[in-house]
Amino acid sequence: MTHRVARAVAWDSPPTGLDTIAHDLRAMRSAAGEPSYAEIGRRVADRRAARGVPEHERRIPRTTLFNCFRDGRRRIDVDAVTEIALALGLPDAELTRWSERLRLARAAADGAAVAVVRDQVPAPVPYFAGRAEELGQLATRLEAGPVWVSGMAGAGKTQLVLQLARSTSSRAQFLDLRGHHAESPPVEPAAAQRAILRSLDADEGGEDTDRAARIAHLLRASGGLLVLDDAAGPEQVEAIVGPADAGRVVVTSRTPLGQVPGWKHVPLHGLGRGDAVEVLAAMADGAATIEDGGAAVERLVAVTGGLPLAVALVGGRLATHRDWTLAEHVDLIAARLESGRVDADLRLELDLSYADLSPGACRLLRAFADLPVAELGRDEVRVLVDDDPDTILHELAAAGLVVLRDEGRFALHSLVRAYGRERAEETDPPRARDATFARLGQFLAERVWAAYRTIAEDMNDSPRRTNFPFPDVGWSADEAHAWLRTRLAALLTVAHAAPERGHQQLLFRVSEGLSWWLNLSGNYSDALRLHEAAADLAAEIGDADALAMASLDAGQLLVMSDRPEEARAHFARATRLIADVDELWDPGLAGVIDNMSALLDMREGRLDDAIAMLHRASTLHEARGEMARLSSTLVNLGVALHTKGAFEKEAEVIERGLAHAEASGNPLFQANFLVNRGDLRIKLAQLDDAVADAERAIRLAAETGIPYIEAAALSTIAEAHRRRGELDEAARWAAIAIDKARRMGAMV
């Protein structure tokens, strides 16, 4: 039977996400004779008992076991899925291959969850020309509802919509759905929804259909424009914004719309003669004239189908081959074409443009196309090639092979990316491509930590320790924030891709370095997925330090989001692995685990256990001089004592913690202790003092951009008014607090 179970897995088909694993499990269950879920659970428990696992940890909860076989999961319990596969009869000899399959599936799912909305829509390419009729159609139809712009690759769909967005007076936002990206998976609809809601300062929680309705309502209410670029098809878009009446939404896609009620369709075809002349003139920059009364342009349009990308590539060659006429370029293309297919023509034009590039530009095009990032800036280019970035980027832009974005960043058309990746696979050995990825990943990780340290020190906070060396970039706090915001999509994508590329430590470094800022900026869903991926990988390879840190980061978010069982699983796994090592690189992590575990004990009413853990953690941190960790522990110890009603001891802890925070100039912990002291003073009927503490906390939180403490302090003021019987004032302050909390998302 074990061989039948092993053969049920489609080993030769790489997993496209977690649904692949669910399909594999269902196939293995079928091959094993359809054992009941209860029977599978019993087999898992027996295997755990044989390993000496404590009795209360042997059984997989029935819901967890059942969900492992279902599609639509956004996370999987790697240990549970592995044990289920073994219980179904997967041979032990296949365990390594199964673990690798799980890792690839998680990487694909994590990559699909990366979605970052741009608040500034990119500018169209400088050589955009013509399309007046299509622009008019698009603008008119958009007034009546959402619009779908379709056309084949290279037809100029994105540039048409960017041109429209540039002329609109309303707020416009841009999200690349990566429907046809050569290196990254299409964006998961739920991830797209969360990113859109965050960009609209709205609650990102709730079910998918609720989020779609909120997005549609917010877009209609604001009159803003949302551009969803490169959609895989109508199903992906409908899952994001709902079936109809979505407001001012414009979608670009290679897939035609079909019969979808409520949507208008703008099909995009090739350029006509007049528009092609404008594109050629813009690209050639006066280097050539259009001869023969335009006959050569007519032939070019006929040969290329009038695709703007193809016409622009010819225009770029006119600029670099000044002794060639347009007719001679068209003759060359026509002579080399073996068929009349447009895709063959595009391939030929890309071949010709690539052959004209300098060696440095060729290397950069191949490297860029092979990396899982949508954009590169000059600093990243400098890491990838030895040549001058400005010279190479100008050469590629002049050839029409890269697109200039905002803030001096560059992107690739999807066709150019696919072409460049093919060239990389044919030209560059795997070790060279891996080295390129490693250089970029190392550079980004160093910048993450430099930005983190800059922002933390600006707030008089102590950055977490690391044995990862990184240079001082010399940023201001505002510059560090801006760098993280503009690079977030690339950072997440590179981190999730790192294990598959053989660079496991890169995932850990980015996860640890981004954690503090992701929480501060409210990117909770991105943070949780990143930390859980790091924790799963660390557990798989037995890295106790990385597991402890990633489990703490993930567990803290899970506690905040009222998912205590998942948080406890993270903490328990980290505790077990830590117990098996002689010493952690950072021994203070044991205290942080106690701190977080105590929060769960508090939620479940085990106050004495929580207080004992927190006393143990505070002793460890104080002995090691870890003031930030000590302050965090004292905040939670005060809460535990408050909940128990030990107000005198709580007051001592708060004053001790406040003194530490004021001495170190840490506004985050000052505000935290002030809110807690305000709550204590409400209990003691010292209402004026409570309001004074809360107002001071609000000022500190507002100055340093800590919205969740601001919301808590507003709640304290509301409660003080309620205790006085001033119910209207209490309601007003409570409404402000609730609005503040909702803007941060469902986790707060």
N, C-alpha and C positions, 0 to 999 in steps of 0.2 A: 504493500500500500504506500510505503514511503516514496517509492519511485513514481507512482501515479501522482502523488501530491506534488512532488518536485516538478514533474512535467506540466502540471496545471498552470505554472507561472510562465508568463511570456517573457522569458529572460532576454530574448534578442530585441525586444521593444523597449526602448528607454522610457521610464515613467514620465508622464506629462504633468503630474501633480498627485495629490493625495487620493483622488478618485481611482487612480491606477492601483494603489495599494488595496483599497476596498474591493476592487474587482478581483485582484489576486487572491484575497482572503476568501471571497465567495467561491472562486474557482477551486481553491484548495479544499474548502468545506465540501463542495460537491464531489471532488475526487475521493474524499475521505468517507463518503457514504452519508452525507448530511447529518452529522451528529447534532443534537440539540445544543442550544446555547448553554443550558444548564450543565450538560455533559462536558462541553469545552471548558467551562469554568471549573468543573471538578478536576479535570486533567491538569489545568494550570495550577490549581491549589496543591495537587499531589506533587507536581514537579517542584514547587516552592518548598513544600514540607521536606522533600528529600534533600534540599540544599540547606535546611536549617533555618528558613525564614520563620520569624515569630508567627504564631497562629493568627493573630489579628491582622496581619499583613498579607495573608496567603490568597484571599479571594479577590478577584477583580469585581468591582461593582457591576451588577447585571446591565445597568444602562451603559456603562463604559464599554463593556464587552460587546453589546449589541451595536453601539455606535461605530465600533471599529469596522463593521461590515457595511456601513452606510456611505453613500456618496454625499458630497457637500460638506465634508468636514474641513475646518480651517486649521486644525491642529490634530496631531495624533500622539498618543502615549506610546513612545517607541518601545519601552520595556514590555508593555502589555501586548502590542502587536507582534513583537518577536516571540513572546511566550505562547500566544495564540497559534502562530504558525507552527511552532514546535509541537504544540498539543495536537494539532491537526495531522501531524506526521511528517513535517518537513525534516529531512535528515540533518543531523548535526553538521555534516560535511558541507551543507549549503548555507550555513549560518552566516559566514562572511559575505557571501554573495547577496543574501537577503538583507543584511545590514547596509551594504552598499546601495542596494535598491531603495531602501528606506531613505537613505541620505540624499540620493538624487531626487526622489519624490518631494522631500521636504524643501530642497533647494529650488525646485521648479515652483512649488507653491509659494515659497517666500518671495521669489522673484516676481511672481504675478501680483503679489500684494503691495508692491512698491508703486505708489501713485502720488505724485506731487503736482498740485495745481499752480500754475503760474498766474500771479495777479496782474502781470503785465504781458499782454499778448505779444509774441515776437514780431518784429518788423518783417514785411515781405522782402524777397530778394531784390537787390537794386535793379535788376534787369526786368522786373515785372512790367509787362506792357499789354495794352489792349484789353480784351475781355469786357468791354463796356456793356455789351448786351447781357452777358452772364451776371455781371455785378448788379445790373439793374433788376434782373429776375430774382436774384438772391435777396436783395434788399426789400423788394416788394413782397415776396412770399414770406419773408421772415416776420413781417408785420402781422401776418395771419396765424403764425404759430411756428413750430420747429421745422427745420429744413434739412434735408439730406442731400449732400453733394456727392455724386458718384462719378467714377471714371477710372480708367485703367492706370496702372502705375506710371508715373511720369507725366500725367495729364495736367498737373498744376492745381490740384484740388486744394491742397493746404495753402498755397500762395494766394489763390483767389479769396479764400476765407480770411486770411491775414490782411489782405488789402481792404476787405470790407470792415474788419474790426478796427483797422487803423482810422477809418473815417467815421466811426460811430462815436457819439458823445457820451454814451452810457458806459458804465464799468464793464470791462471785458476780461474774461478769464479763459485759460487755455489748459487743456489736459490731453496729453498724448496717451492714447489707449493701446498703442503698440500692437495693433491687430496683425501687422505683417512685418514685424521686426525680425531681422536675421539672427539676432543674438539674445533677445530677451522675450519672455512669454507675454501674451496679451494680458492686460490689466484685469484682475479679478473685479467683477462689478461691485462687490461690497467694499473693496478697498477704494475704488473710485468714488463711491458715495461718501465714504468717511472723509476723503480728501476734499471733496467739493464742499461738504458741510463745514469742515474746519475753515476753509477759505472764506466762507460766508458768515463766520463767527457764530455758528449754530451748533447745537447738540448733535454729536455724531453717533449717538447710541440708537438702540431700537432695532426692530426687524427690518429686513431689506425693503419690504413694501412701504413701511412707515417712512424710511429714509427717502425713498423715491418721491413720496407725496410731499415731504418737507422741502426737498430740493425744488420741485415744481412750484410749490407755493412761494418760496423765497425768490425764485427767479421771476415769477409773474409780478410779485409785489415790488421788487426792486427795479424791474425793467432792464436788468443787466443782461449781458450776452455771455453765454457759455459755449466755448468751442471744444468739441470732442473730436480730436484728430485721429485718423487712421483706425477707425472702428473695424473689428473683425466681421461684424454683421449686425443686423437688426436685433438679434437676441441679446447681444452684449449691451447694446444701448438701451433697450427696453428694460433690462434688469437694473440699469442705473437710474434712469429718469422716469420710468413708467411708460405705459403704452401710448399716451397722447396728452395733449394740453400741457406740455412741459415748459411753456414759455419760450423765451428767445434762446433756443438751442440750435446750433449748427453742427452737423456731423459730416466728416469726410470719410469716405470708405471706397475701397475697390469693389465692394459688393453692392449691386443695385438694391434699391429700397424694397421693391415688391409692393404688395397691397397692405399698407399699414395705415389705418385710419388716423386722421389728425395731422399727418406729416405731409409736407410739400417736397417735391423732388426736383433737383436741378442736375440733370446729367451733363457731364463736361466732356466735350470732344476736343479734337485737335485744333491748333491755331489756323486761322486763315492766312492768306498771303500778307495782308497789311500788318496784322499782329506779329507775324514771323519776322517781317522786316524790322519792326521796332525792337524785338528781342535781339536779333543779329547786330543791329547798330549799337545797342547798349553793351553787349558783350565784346564786340570787336573794338569799341571805343575809337571809331574813326579810322581803324587800320585798313579797312577795305570798303569798296563801294559795291552796290548791287548793280551788276551789269546785265546786259541783254534784255533791258526793259522788264526785268523782274522774272525772266523765264527760269533762271536758276533757282529763284525762291519757290516758284511753282513746283519745280521738280523736287526741291528739298521737302516741301510740304507733302508731296505725294509719296516720296520714299519713306519719310519718317512718320507719316500719319499726323504731322503737325504737333507732335508731343513737345511741350515747352522744354522739357529736360533735354531731349535730343537736339532741338534747335539751339539751345544755349550751349551745348557741348560743341556744336559746329562753330558757333560764334566765338567761343574761346579759342578754337584752333585758328580761326581767321586772325585773331590778335597776335598769336605766336608764330604764324606762318604768313608773314606779310607779302611774300612773293607768290602766294597761291591765290587764285580767284575762287569765289564761291562755287562757280560751276565745276572747277577742278576738284574741290572737296566733295561735291555731290557725285561726280563721276567715280571717285574712289570708293565711296560708300556703295553705290549701285553695282560697281564691278565686283565687289567682294561679297555681296549678299548672295546666298545660295537660295533664298526663298524670299517671298514678299512679306514675311512676318515682321511685325513691328518689334517684337522682343529680340529677334535676331539683329535687327538694325541697331537697337540700343546697345546690345552687347558689342557690336562692331564699333560703334562710336565710343563706347567706354574703353575698348581696346586701343583705339587710336589716341584718345586723350591721355590714357595711362602711359603709352609709349613715348609721349612728348615730355613727360615729367622728369625732373631731376631725380637722382637716386634718393635724396633726402625726402622729397615729396612723396615718392613711391613708398618709402618705408613708413612714413607717417600715415598715409592712406590705408595701408595694410594693417598697421597697428591699431588705428582708430576703429576700423571696421571690425576688428577681432575682439574688441573690448566691449563689455556689457554696459556702456555708458552712452547716454544720448548726446551729450555735449562735452566739449573740451575747451579749456581756456589756455592762454599762452603759457601759464606756469606749468600746467599738465603737459603741454606739448614739449616744453623744455626738458621734462623728465624722460620723454619717450624717444627723442632724437637729439643728436648732437648739434644739428644745424640751427641757424637763427630762426626762432619761431615765426617772427613777423614775415621773413622772406618766404618761408615754406607755405604759410597760411595764405599769403597774398598769391602765390603761384597756384595753389589749389582753388582759391576763390576765382581767380581770373579764368581758370579752365572750367568753371562751373561745377566743380566736384565737391565743394563744401559750401554751406550756407551760413552766413553771418547772423548770429543771434545778438541779443542785448548784452551789454557790459563786456563786449569784446570776446564773446564765446562763439563757438562754431559747432555746427551740426552736419550730419550726413543725410542725404535723401535715402530712403529705404532701398532703392535700386542700387545706388552707389555703394551703400553698406554691404549689400549682398554680394556685389561684384568684388569689393575690396576684401571681403572675408574669403571668397574663393581664391583670390590671388595669394592671401596669407597662407591658406592651407596648402597651396601648390608650391609656394616659394620659401616660406620660413619653417625651419624644423621645429617640432613641438617644444623642445627645450628653449628655443629663442622666443617663441610666443609666450611660454610660461614666464620667462624672465621679464618680458615686457609687462605682463599683468602684475607681476610681483613688484616691479619698480613703481608702477602707478599706485598700487595698493599701499605700498610702504609710504609713498609721498602723502596720500590722502590720510592715512592713519596718523602720521606725524602732524599734519595740519589739524586734524580733529583734536588731538591732545593739546596742541598749542592754543587752539581756540578755547577749549574747555578751561585751561589754566588761566588764560587772559580774563575770561568772563568771571570765573570763580574768584580770582584775586581782586577784581574790580569790586566785587560784592563782599570783600573781606572774608571769603570762605576759603577753606583749605581743600585743594584738589585731592582726590584719592591718590594713594601711592601707586607707583608702577615701576617695573624694572625695564620698561620700554623707553629707550632714549629718544628724545625729540628736540629739535632746535626751537629757539625763541624767534618767532616770526616778526615781532615788533608791532603787532596790531593794537589798536584801541579796542575797547569792549564792543563798540558799535560795529567796527570792521569785522571782528570775530563773529558776532551774531549774523552779519550779512553774509559772510563766507559760508557759514553752516546752512543758512536758509537756501542759498543758491545751489549748494552742492549736495543737499540732503538726498535727492533721488540717486545721484551717483554713489554716494557713500553707502546707502542701503543696498543698492544693486551689487556693488563690488563686494561688500561684506557677505551677502548671501551666496554669491558665486564663488567665494574664495575656497571653501572646502573642496568643491568639485575640481578646482584648478590646482589642488594640492597645497594650498597655503592656509592651513587650519588656524594658525595663530592670528592671521589677519582678521578673521571673524571675531575672535576674542578681543583684540585691541580696539576695533571699532565699536563693539558692543559696550565695552567698559568706558571708552572715552566719550561716547555719545550719550550715555545713560542720563547723566545729570542735566544736560541741556535739553534732551527730548522731554524730560519731565517738566522742566522749567517752561518750555515753549508749548506744552500741551499736546505733544505728538504721542499720546499714550498707546494707541493701537500699533503704530510703527515700532515703538520701544518694546512692547511686549513680544511681538513676533521676533524681533532681533534678539532679545535676551533668551527667549525660549529656544531659538535655533542654536545659540551659543551653548546653552545648558545641555541640550541634547547631544551636541557634538562632544562637549567636555566629558559627559558621562560615558559616551561611546569609546573615547580614547583614554579615559582614566586620568584626566588632568584635574586634580583636586582643587588647585587654586582657581582655575578658570571656571570650574563648576560652582564653587562657592560664590564667586562674584556674580556670575550670570543668574544663578538661582536666587540670590538675594535681590538682584535688580528685577527679575521677573516676579518673584514672590511679593515684593513690595507693591507692584502694580496690581497684582491679583487681590491682595488684601484691600487696596483702595477700591477695586471694582466689585467688592462683595463676592469674591469667589474663593472662600477660605480653604476648601478642600484641595483645590488645585495649588494654592499657595503652600499648604502644608506638605503636599507631595514634593514640591521643589525643595523645601527646607529639609525634609526627611532624607531625600536622596543626597543632598549636599552633606548633611551630618554623617551619613553612613560612609561616604567616600573619604571625608576628612578624618574619620576615626581610623581609617586604614593606612594613613600616611604618618610618618614620624613627625613632620613639622611642615606647616604651611610657609610659603614665602612671606605671606602677610598674616601673622598669627592673630591680628586684631579682627580678622574675618569671623573667627569663632564667636566673638562678642556681638558682631553685627547679626549673625544668625540667631543668637539668643534674643536680641532686640526684636527682630522680626517675628520669631516664633512666639514671643510673649504677646504680641499684638493678637495673634490667633487665640491664644489662651484667654486673653481678656474678652474677646468677642464671644467665646464659648463659656464664660463665667468662671474660669479657673484663675481667679485673681491672685491667690496665694502663690501658685506656680509661676504666674507671670511676674509678680513682684520679685520672687526669688531669682528668676532668670535675669531680670533687669538690674538687680543689685550686683549679680555676678558680672554682667557685661560692663557696668559702670566702673567696677573695680579694675577690670582688665584694661579698659580704655584709659582710665586715669593713670594707672601704673605705666602704661606705654606712652603717655603724653599725647594721646589722640583726642584733641579737644573737640573737633567737629563730631566725631563718633560719640564722645562722651555727652555732648549737648543733645544729640539725637536720642540717646538712651535716656537722659534725664527728662526730656519732653514726654516720652512714653511712660516713664516711671511715675511722673506727676499725674498723668491721666489714669493710670492703674490705681494709684492711691486715692484720687478723686472719686473714682467709681466705687471703691470700697468704703468711702466715707471717712477716710483717715486724713482729714483736712489739715491738721497741724503738720503732719509729716509731709503732706503735699506742698504746703507753703514753704517749708524748709528746702525741698527739692527745687521748687520754682525759683526761689531767691538765689540758690546756689547756681542754677543753670543760667539765670539772667545775668549774674555777676560774671560768669565765664564768657557769655556772649558779648556783653558790653566791653569787657577787657580786651577781647580779640577784635572788636569792631565788626561783628558778624550780624548784619541786619536781618538775615533769614531767621536765625534762632532768637534774636531779640524779639522780633514780631511774634514768633511762635510762643515764647514764654509769656509775652504780654497778653496774648489771647487767652492762654490757659489761666493766667492770674485773674483776668477779667471774669472768666467763668467761675473761678473760686470765689471771687468777691461777690458775685451774684448770689451764690449759695449762702454767703455770710451776711447778706442784705446790705452790702456796701456798694450801693448801686451807682453813685456818682463816681467813685473810684473805678468801678468796673467799666463805665463808659469812657473814662479818661484813658484807661489802659487800651481799650479797643480802638479809640481814635488814634492813639500813638502808633498802634500796630498797623492801622490802615495807612498812615503816612509812610511808615517804613516799607510796607508791602508795595505801595504804589510807586515809591521811588526806585525800588529794585525790581519791579515787574514780577511779583509773586502773587498771582491772582487768587490762588486757593486760600491763602492766609487772609487776604482781603475779604473774601466771602465769609470766612469763619468769624472775623472780627465784626462784620456787618450783622451777622446772626447774634453775636453777643449784645450789640446795641439794641437789636430788636427785642431780645429777651429782657433786657433791663427796663425798657419801656413797658413791656407786658407786666412785669412785676409791679410797676408803679400804677397799673391800671390805665395807662395811656394807649388804648388799643389801636386807635387810628395810626399813631406814630409807630407802634410796634408793627402793624401791617405794612406800613410804607417801607420801613427798614428791612423787613423780612422779604418783601417783593424785590428790593434791590439785591439782597443777598442771593435769592433764588435765581434771578436773572444772571448774576455774575457766575454762579455755579453752572448754570445751563450752558453758558458760553464756553466753559472749559470742557464740556462733554460729560457723558454719562458716568465716567469713572469717578467724578468728584461729587 
